[in-house]
Amino acid sequence: MRENKNIPKSIQDALKNTNNPQANTFSAKDKAKPGRKPLPAHLKQNHTITFYLSQDEYNTLKALADKEADSVNFFVKRYVLKNLVRG
């Protein structure tokens, strides 16, 4: 039977060869920053635009959005931004 040199013979030998695992755990916790990083100010989308449509207008807009497999909001936003850039 072969003996593995990496296996400690006693608990004292095992404790001598390792760093303090509890200290490592707490230091890693202090370094970790949970959550998403905040967006830069120029990328934030915090302005709203609201307008009202009649039922016929909404149905027409919804049909156009459905043709492109988009939501109504995304369709309107994309259309407005596309025309602003062409300006």
N, CA, C and O atoms as a GROMACS GRO file, in nm:
protein
  348
    1MET      N    1   0.083  -0.117   0.000
    1MET     CA    2   0.000   0.000   0.000
    1MET      C    3   0.089   0.125   0.000
    1MET      O    4   0.180   0.137   0.081
    2ARG      N    5   0.059   0.218  -0.094
    2ARG     CA    6   0.137   0.341  -0.101
    2ARG      C    7   0.079   0.445  -0.009
    2ARG      O    8  -0.042   0.451   0.012
    3GLU      N    9   0.167   0.527   0.046
    3GLU     CA   10   0.122   0.637   0.130
    3GLU      C   11   0.132   0.767   0.052
    3GLU      O   12   0.229   0.789  -0.021
    4ASN      N   13   0.034   0.850   0.065
    4ASN     CA   14   0.034   0.979  -0.001
    4ASN      C   15   0.098   1.081   0.092
    4ASN      O   16   0.058   1.092   0.208
    5LYS      N   17   0.196   1.155   0.044
    5LYS     CA   18   0.268   1.251   0.127
    5LYS      C   19   0.182   1.373   0.159
    5LYS      O   20   0.212   1.446   0.253
    6ASN      N   21   0.077   1.397   0.083
    6ASN     CA   22  -0.008   1.515   0.104
    6ASN      C   23  -0.109   1.497   0.217
    6ASN      O   24  -0.167   1.595   0.264
    7ILE      N   25  -0.132   1.375   0.260
    7ILE     CA   26  -0.230   1.349   0.365
    7ILE      C   27  -0.162   1.368   0.501
    7ILE      O   28  -0.063   1.301   0.529
    8PRO      N   29  -0.215   1.460   0.586
    8PRO     CA   30  -0.154   1.480   0.718
    8PRO      C   31  -0.182   1.361   0.810
    8PRO      O   32  -0.284   1.294   0.798
    9LYS      N   33  -0.089   1.337   0.902
    9LYS     CA   34  -0.103   1.222   0.992
    9LYS      C   35  -0.189   1.255   1.114
    9LYS      O   36  -0.246   1.165   1.174
   10SER      N   37  -0.198   1.384   1.150
   10SER     CA   38  -0.280   1.422   1.265
   10SER      C   39  -0.349   1.555   1.236
   10SER      O   40  -0.318   1.622   1.137
   11ILE      N   41  -0.441   1.590   1.323
   11ILE     CA   42  -0.513   1.716   1.305
   11ILE      C   43  -0.420   1.835   1.323
   11ILE      O   44  -0.438   1.938   1.258
   12GLN      N   45  -0.321   1.822   1.410
   12GLN     CA   46  -0.226   1.931   1.431
   12GLN      C   47  -0.144   1.955   1.304
   12GLN      O   48  -0.115   2.070   1.269
   13ASP      N   49  -0.106   1.848   1.235
   13ASP     CA   50  -0.033   1.863   1.109
   13ASP      C   51  -0.121   1.932   1.003
   13ASP      O   52  -0.072   2.015   0.926
   14ALA      N   53  -0.246   1.897   1.001
   14ALA     CA   54  -0.337   1.958   0.904
   14ALA      C   55  -0.354   2.107   0.932
   14ALA      O   56  -0.357   2.187   0.839
   15LEU      N   57  -0.364   2.144   1.059
   15LEU     CA   58  -0.383   2.285   1.094
   15LEU      C   59  -0.256   2.367   1.070
   15LEU      O   60  -0.266   2.486   1.040
   16LYS      N   61  -0.141   2.308   1.084
   16LYS     CA   62  -0.015   2.379   1.060
   16LYS      C   63   0.001   2.418   0.914
   16LYS      O   64   0.056   2.524   0.883
   17ASN      N   65  -0.046   2.334   0.825
   17ASN     CA   66  -0.022   2.354   0.682
   17ASN      C   67  -0.123   2.444   0.612
   17ASN      O   68  -0.106   2.474   0.494
   18THR      N   69  -0.225   2.486   0.681
   18THR     CA   70  -0.326   2.570   0.614
   18THR      C   71  -0.327   2.709   0.674
   18THR      O   72  -0.291   2.729   0.790
   19ASN      N   73  -0.367   2.804   0.595
   19ASN     CA   74  -0.389   2.940   0.645
   19ASN      C   75  -0.521   2.940   0.721
   19ASN      O   76  -0.592   2.840   0.722
   20ASN      N   77  -0.551   3.048   0.782
   20ASN     CA   78  -0.676   3.058   0.857
   20ASN      C   79  -0.792   3.071   0.758
   20ASN      O   80  -0.809   3.177   0.698
   21PRO      N   81  -0.871   2.965   0.738
   21PRO     CA   82  -0.979   2.971   0.638
   21PRO      C   83  -1.087   3.073   0.674
   21PRO      O   84  -1.150   3.131   0.586
   22GLN      N   85  -1.110   3.094   0.804
   22GLN     CA   86  -1.212   3.190   0.844
   22GLN      C   87  -1.169   3.332   0.806
   22GLN      O   88  -1.252   3.411   0.762
   23ALA      N   89  -1.043   3.364   0.822
   23ALA     CA   90  -0.993   3.496   0.784
   23ALA      C   91  -1.004   3.515   0.634
   23ALA      O   92  -1.039   3.624   0.587
   24ASN      N   93  -0.976   3.411   0.557
   24ASN     CA   94  -0.988   3.420   0.412
   24ASN      C   95  -1.133   3.443   0.370
   24ASN      O   96  -1.159   3.519   0.277
   25THR      N   97  -1.227   3.378   0.438
   25THR     CA   98  -1.367   3.393   0.404
   25THR      C   99  -1.414   3.536   0.430
   25THR      O  100  -1.482   3.595   0.346
   26PHE      N  101  -1.378   3.591   0.544
   26PHE     CA  102  -1.424   3.726   0.577
   26PHE      C  103  -1.356   3.830   0.490
   26PHE      O  104  -1.419   3.930   0.456
   27SER      N  105  -1.230   3.812   0.454
   27SER     CA  106  -1.164   3.910   0.368
   27SER      C  107  -1.224   3.908   0.228
   27SER      O  108  -1.235   4.013   0.165
   28ALA      N  109  -1.262   3.790   0.181
   28ALA     CA  110  -1.326   3.782   0.048
   28ALA      C  111  -1.462   3.850   0.053
   28ALA      O  112  -1.503   3.914  -0.044
   29LYS      N  113  -1.533   3.837   0.163
   29LYS     CA  114  -1.664   3.899   0.176
   29LYS      C  115  -1.652   4.051   0.173
   29LYS      O  116  -1.734   4.120   0.112
   30ASP      N  117  -1.550   4.103   0.238
   30ASP     CA  118  -1.531   4.248   0.239
   30ASP      C  119  -1.497   4.302   0.102
   30ASP      O  120  -1.534   4.415   0.068
   31LYS      N  121  -1.427   4.225   0.022
   31LYS     CA  122  -1.387   4.268  -0.112
   31LYS      C  123  -1.504   4.262  -0.211
   31LYS      O  124  -1.511   4.341  -0.305
   32ALA      N  125  -1.595   4.168  -0.189
   32ALA     CA  126  -1.705   4.148  -0.283
   32ALA      C  127  -1.803   4.264  -0.276
   32ALA      O  128  -1.837   4.310  -0.167
   33LYS      N  129  -1.848   4.309  -0.390
   33LYS     CA  130  -1.949   4.414  -0.398
   33LYS      C  131  -2.070   4.354  -0.467
   33LYS      O  132  -2.070   4.339  -0.589
   34PRO      N  133  -2.174   4.320  -0.392
   34PRO     CA  134  -2.289   4.254  -0.452
   34PRO      C  135  -2.370   4.348  -0.540
   34PRO      O  136  -2.368   4.470  -0.522
   35GLY      N  137  -2.441   4.290  -0.632
   35GLY     CA  138  -2.532   4.367  -0.716
   35GLY      C  139  -2.467   4.415  -0.845
   35GLY      O  140  -2.348   4.396  -0.868
   36ARG      N  141  -2.549   4.478  -0.926
   36ARG     CA  142  -2.502   4.531  -1.054
   36ARG      C  143  -2.430   4.663  -1.033
   36ARG      O  144  -2.462   4.739  -0.941
   37LYS      N  145  -2.335   4.689  -1.118
   37LYS     CA  146  -2.267   4.818  -1.113
   37LYS      C  147  -2.360   4.924  -1.171
   37LYS      O  148  -2.432   4.896  -1.267
   38PRO      N  149  -2.360   5.044  -1.114
   38PRO     CA  150  -2.450   5.148  -1.166
   38PRO      C  151  -2.409   5.194  -1.306
   38PRO      O  152  -2.291   5.196  -1.340
   39LEU      N  153  -2.508   5.231  -1.384
   39LEU     CA  154  -2.482   5.282  -1.519
   39LEU      C  155  -2.424   5.422  -1.511
   39LEU      O  156  -2.455   5.497  -1.419
   40PRO      N  157  -2.340   5.458  -1.606
   40PRO     CA  158  -2.295   5.598  -1.612
   40PRO      C  159  -2.416   5.689  -1.642
   40PRO      O  160  -2.515   5.646  -1.700
   41ALA      N  161  -2.404   5.814  -1.601
   41ALA     CA  162  -2.517   5.907  -1.612
   41ALA      C  163  -2.565   5.924  -1.757
   41ALA      O  164  -2.684   5.942  -1.780
   42HIS      N  165  -2.474   5.920  -1.854
   42HIS     CA  166  -2.514   5.942  -1.993
   42HIS      C  167  -2.589   5.823  -2.054
   42HIS      O  168  -2.647   5.837  -2.161
   43LEU      N  169  -2.588   5.708  -1.988
   43LEU     CA  170  -2.660   5.591  -2.040
   43LEU      C  171  -2.793   5.566  -1.970
   43LEU      O  172  -2.871   5.481  -2.014
   44LYS      N  173  -2.821   5.638  -1.863
   44LYS     CA  174  -2.946   5.616  -1.791
   44LYS      C  175  -3.065   5.664  -1.873
   44LYS      O  176  -3.060   5.767  -1.940
   45GLN      N  177  -3.170   5.586  -1.867
   45GLN     CA  178  -3.293   5.620  -1.939
   45GLN      C  179  -3.399   5.654  -1.836
   45GLN      O  180  -3.478   5.569  -1.795
   46ASN      N  181  -3.400   5.780  -1.793
   46ASN     CA  182  -3.492   5.817  -1.687
   46ASN      C  183  -3.588   5.929  -1.727
   46ASN      O  184  -3.640   6.000  -1.641
   47HIS      N  185  -3.612   5.946  -1.856
   47HIS     CA  186  -3.708   6.044  -1.905
   47HIS      C  187  -3.823   5.970  -1.973
   47HIS      O  188  -3.801   5.878  -2.052
   48THR      N  189  -3.944   6.010  -1.941
   48THR     CA  190  -4.060   5.942  -1.999
   48THR      C  191  -4.134   6.034  -2.094
   48THR      O  192  -4.135   6.156  -2.079
   49ILE      N  193  -4.195   5.973  -2.192
   49ILE     CA  194  -4.280   6.043  -2.288
   49ILE      C  195  -4.413   5.968  -2.289
   49ILE      O  196  -4.416   5.845  -2.302
   50THR      N  197  -4.523   6.042  -2.276
   50THR     CA  198  -4.654   5.980  -2.274
   50THR      C  199  -4.742   6.048  -2.377
   50THR      O  200  -4.743   6.170  -2.389
   51PHE      N  201  -4.816   5.968  -2.451
   51PHE     CA  202  -4.916   6.024  -2.542
   51PHE      C  203  -5.033   5.927  -2.549
   51PHE      O  204  -5.019   5.808  -2.522
   52TYR      N  205  -5.145   5.980  -2.586
   52TYR     CA  206  -5.269   5.902  -2.588
   52TYR      C  207  -5.313   5.879  -2.732
   52TYR      O  208  -5.299   5.965  -2.818
   53LEU      N  209  -5.368   5.759  -2.755
   53LEU     CA  210  -5.417   5.720  -2.887
   53LEU      C  211  -5.562   5.676  -2.875
   53LEU      O  212  -5.607   5.630  -2.771
   54SER      N  213  -5.631   5.691  -2.985
   54SER     CA  214  -5.766   5.633  -2.990
   54SER      C  215  -5.751   5.482  -3.008
   54SER      O  216  -5.642   5.432  -3.036
   55GLN      N  217  -5.860   5.411  -2.992
   55GLN     CA  218  -5.854   5.265  -3.005
   55GLN      C  219  -5.812   5.224  -3.147
   55GLN      O  220  -5.736   5.129  -3.163
   56ASP      N  221  -5.863   5.295  -3.249
   56ASP     CA  222  -5.825   5.263  -3.387
   56ASP      C  223  -5.677   5.288  -3.412
   56ASP      O  224  -5.610   5.208  -3.477
   57GLU      N  225  -5.627   5.400  -3.360
   57GLU     CA  226  -5.484   5.431  -3.375
   57GLU      C  227  -5.397   5.326  -3.305
   57GLU      O  228  -5.296   5.282  -3.359
   58TYR      N  229  -5.440   5.286  -3.184
   58TYR     CA  230  -5.364   5.185  -3.111
   58TYR      C  231  -5.366   5.051  -3.183
   58TYR      O  232  -5.264   4.983  -3.189
   59ASN      N  233  -5.480   5.014  -3.237
   59ASN     CA  234  -5.490   4.887  -3.309
   59ASN      C  235  -5.399   4.887  -3.431
   59ASN      O  236  -5.335   4.786  -3.461
   60THR      N  237  -5.393   4.999  -3.502
   60THR     CA  238  -5.305   5.011  -3.619
   60THR      C  239  -5.159   4.997  -3.576
   60THR      O  240  -5.082   4.926  -3.639
   61LEU      N  241  -5.124   5.067  -3.468
   61LEU     CA  242  -4.986   5.062  -3.418
   61LEU      C  243  -4.951   4.922  -3.369
   61LEU      O  244  -4.840   4.875  -3.392
   62LYS      N  245  -5.044   4.857  -3.302
   62LYS     CA  246  -5.021   4.721  -3.252
   62LYS      C  247  -5.002   4.623  -3.368
   62LYS      O  248  -4.919   4.534  -3.361
   63ALA      N  249  -5.080   4.640  -3.473
   63ALA     CA  250  -5.066   4.552  -3.590
   63ALA      C  251  -4.928   4.570  -3.654
   63ALA      O  252  -4.866   4.472  -3.694
   64LEU      N  253  -4.880   4.694  -3.663
   64LEU     CA  254  -4.746   4.719  -3.718
   64LEU      C  255  -4.638   4.658  -3.630
   64LEU      O  256  -4.540   4.600  -3.679
   65ALA      N  257  -4.655   4.670  -3.499
   65ALA     CA  258  -4.557   4.614  -3.406
   65ALA      C  259  -4.558   4.462  -3.412
   65ALA      O  260  -4.453   4.398  -3.406
   66ASP      N  261  -4.677   4.403  -3.424
   66ASP     CA  262  -4.687   4.257  -3.432
   66ASP      C  263  -4.621   4.202  -3.558
   66ASP      O  264  -4.565   4.092  -3.556
   67LYS      N  265  -4.627   4.277  -3.668
   67LYS     CA  266  -4.561   4.232  -3.792
   67LYS      C  267  -4.411   4.216  -3.772
   67LYS      O  268  -4.348   4.129  -3.832
   68GLU      N  269  -4.354   4.302  -3.687
   68GLU     CA  270  -4.210   4.297  -3.662
   68GLU      C  271  -4.176   4.223  -3.534
   68GLU      O  272  -4.060   4.224  -3.491
   69ALA      N  273  -4.275   4.159  -3.473
   69ALA     CA  274  -4.257   4.080  -3.350
   69ALA      C  275  -4.197   4.165  -3.237
   69ALA      O  276  -4.108   4.120  -3.165
   70ASP      N  277  -4.246   4.287  -3.224
   70ASP     CA  278  -4.202   4.378  -3.119
   70ASP      C  279  -4.320   4.414  -3.031
   70ASP      O  280  -4.435   4.397  -3.070
   71SER      N  281  -4.290   4.464  -2.912
   71SER     CA  282  -4.395   4.522  -2.830
   71SER      C  283  -4.426   4.661  -2.886
   71SER      O  284  -4.347   4.718  -2.962
   72VAL      N  285  -4.540   4.714  -2.849
   72VAL     CA  286  -4.579   4.846  -2.898
   72VAL      C  287  -4.480   4.950  -2.849
   72VAL      O  288  -4.438   5.037  -2.927
   73ASN      N  289  -4.441   4.944  -2.722
   73ASN     CA  290  -4.347   5.042  -2.667
   73ASN      C  291  -4.213   5.039  -2.740
   73ASN      O  292  -4.158   5.143  -2.775
   74PHE      N  293  -4.160   4.919  -2.761
   74PHE     CA  294  -4.031   4.907  -2.828
   74PHE      C  295  -4.041   4.955  -2.973
   74PHE      O  296  -3.949   5.021  -3.023
   75PHE      N  297  -4.150   4.923  -3.038
   75PHE     CA  298  -4.169   4.965  -3.177
   75PHE      C  299  -4.171   5.117  -3.189
   75PHE      O  300  -4.105   5.174  -3.276
   76VAL      N  301  -4.247   5.182  -3.100
   76VAL     CA  302  -4.256   5.328  -3.104
   76VAL      C  303  -4.121   5.391  -3.072
   76VAL      O  304  -4.079   5.485  -3.138
   77LYS      N  305  -4.053   5.339  -2.970
   77LYS     CA  306  -3.922   5.394  -2.933
   77LYS      C  307  -3.823   5.382  -3.048
   77LYS      O  308  -3.752   5.477  -3.079
   78ARG      N  309  -3.818   5.264  -3.110
   78ARG     CA  310  -3.725   5.242  -3.222
   78ARG      C  311  -3.757   5.335  -3.339
   78ARG      O  312  -3.667   5.391  -3.400
   79TYR      N  313  -3.885   5.351  -3.369
   79TYR     CA  314  -3.927   5.436  -3.480
   79TYR      C  315  -3.892   5.582  -3.454
   79TYR      O  316  -3.841   5.651  -3.542
   80VAL      N  317  -3.918   5.629  -3.334
   80VAL     CA  318  -3.889   5.769  -3.299
   80VAL      C  319  -3.738   5.793  -3.304
   80VAL      O  320  -3.692   5.891  -3.363
   81LEU      N  321  -3.661   5.704  -3.241
   81LEU     CA  322  -3.515   5.724  -3.240
   81LEU      C  323  -3.455   5.716  -3.380
   81LEU      O  324  -3.362   5.790  -3.413
   82LYS      N  325  -3.508   5.627  -3.462
   82LYS     CA  326  -3.459   5.616  -3.600
   82LYS      C  327  -3.481   5.747  -3.675
   82LYS      O  328  -3.393   5.792  -3.749
   83ASN      N  329  -3.598   5.807  -3.658
   83ASN     CA  330  -3.629   5.932  -3.728
   83ASN      C  331  -3.559   6.053  -3.666
   83ASN      O  332  -3.535   6.152  -3.736
   84LEU      N  333  -3.525   6.048  -3.540
   84LEU     CA  334  -3.448   6.156  -3.478
   84LEU      C  335  -3.305   6.160  -3.532
   84LEU      O  336  -3.249   6.267  -3.556
   85VAL      N  337  -3.248   6.042  -3.551
   85VAL     CA  338  -3.110   6.034  -3.601
   85VAL      C  339  -3.103   6.082  -3.745
   85VAL      O  340  -3.008   6.150  -3.784
   86ARG      N  341  -3.204   6.048  -3.826
   86ARG     CA  342  -3.207   6.094  -3.965
   86ARG      C  343  -3.220   6.244  -3.973
   86ARG      O  344  -3.161   6.310  -4.059
   87GLY      N  345  -3.301   6.300  -3.879
   87GLY     CA  346  -3.333   6.438  -3.862
   87GLY      C  347  -3.306   6.531  -3.967
   87GLY      O  348  -3.334   6.650  -3.952
   0.00000   0.00000   0.00000
